[in-house]
Amino acid sequence: MKKYKAKYHQQQFVVFDEKHAEMGRIVEVRKLFFLRHYIILNSRSYDIKNVGFLKNDVELFNGKNVVYFTDLAKERIIKSGQNVKIYYFKLKSIHQLFEKGKVLIELRKEKIKSKEPVFHIEADDTADDLLILLFLHYSTKEFNGIGDDG
């Protein structure tokens, strides 16, 4: 199992491994009438776009191609491309992502008084780090009441 901790740092959601090395980050850029999210992993940037009805779903791009996209209605994340994979999620007090019925990623929120929450992530060794970052982003955003339940 891979274990990570994610915390907010200056408008960025930074994910660290057990040795406190940075695994990746989710960046939020806010400007007047403009909001952009992207993931940085291994010095590469991946754009996140909100799409769909009420913008409840996201697409993750690696420049020109969609790498992953979500389907809130069916509670799943889909890896696109040649090796299509479908992952199902449950967003309860512990957020979980499953592949073929097996828990792939678990995300727990630790509330700290007067500070931003810290998230603890446990992921199967086979879990793609990009998928971990996308699931963290998606499950902690408030899309019309889903995800971050307070």
Order of alpha helices (4+ residues) and beta strands (2+ residues): beta-beta-beta-beta-beta-beta-beta-beta-beta-beta-beta-beta-alpha
